[in-house]
Amino acid sequence: MEAYANGTPKSQGNGENGEGGEGGREREDGRAGAEKARGGKGQEGRRGGAGGRGGGGRAGAAAVRRMSLGTYRFQTGVSAFFEMATADARGAPHVIPVCFVVDDAGVYITIDEKPKRVAGRALKRLRNIAENPEVALVADRYDDSDWSRLGWVMIRGRAEVLDTGPEHAAAQHRLRLRYKQLAAMALEGLPVIAIRIERVASWGDLRSDSP
């Protein structure tokens, strides 16, 4: 798990599993297998994850395992952040950049101490998740001089907000390891967003920038 949180080594090859330069073909790398087996989605958001709550995260882990190594290297090695899209009950969108870590239970994002207009559960992203837990994350690379290098990864899933507990603590620990700015912050009393992965889609050149 911490291999991802601390930055997976960058790819040297020409794209795993047929990625890396497939041009305009979009691929879907993962879908929670439990969705069909249980006759619908929504199971992931009620399960535990890395903290061991209820032995959960199995469907999210299945989606993660279906991601290719190239997809992981792209999102953890090329991009230090995701763009996270949430929406309220009326469907009004809200998109912000977020720091993240990934493991078999999903994607984790912590609220931090950077100045904000409102605090805690009053934050728009948290209010949206309370009304509508469906979220999307995008990491991308843009190269103005060479469009053959363009690529993106999109993760879709259900989010829940963790206030305390082993999963909350483990996520913040990994985030501190990955981002030195977070290491100096008092995060313990701040919420963590846990996203249970349901689908992963990708497009373009997913090779990392350097060996």
Steps between C-alpha positions, in 0.01 A plus 500: 500500500761755600679446175221698340480760774872569484516521123516185292822482292447650159451290190777439249308294251270570212181469701371203691199303378488679169500848649744778431437636157175340398395831355129573513376178655349527843519200729321402817740337744283409792146438618394379841416133450260504792266736315355225283524232764290704745257637245605862524761745612535685823649218705846652497401819677375305801807281543820567685835529334864509602413537863336159501143609571272207429756327279384731225639646184482173303313647206726806495804275523375304199482823300847599614643163400353541153691824454816440304839575649536776242184672627630496857838635397337775298274627777755475781812588301386762247240684703535614861131579517158405368219726392204382712145557377205486736139606452221598734152347511393717205798388294687834513870414447796606710862425398817557703863372494582257783802313635446125518627153577372172354486148644290186461213659694477808280616860476554716808495880525530695823372842589807702598590824676527723193282813547137446400191719504313245712619212717418134561177354369395839362748457213320471168670172406386338825147637475477364146617154607240497778229573241644295211789255562577441130834664414756502219876561501719590202880511465637614166812599311502780244796574275446801276793409275420129459142383501612139468587527873147591607330263739251480784362266762149533646381325815133483592363379831302567816640721772456501873642736760706356786542701819691252717618140514783282369419561131495877557836488682664270243392723211639814661825320582551405135407848383760649733761264355419606146462877552757674720269800542240278670762358736516836679121531541277385787266279300369267769178690565424559132278281280628253239311429177513128414400414144407137429605443140232366266644578156827613347528632144812623321610643166822586320865462596518374859876467512672694775736783414825335609639157600 
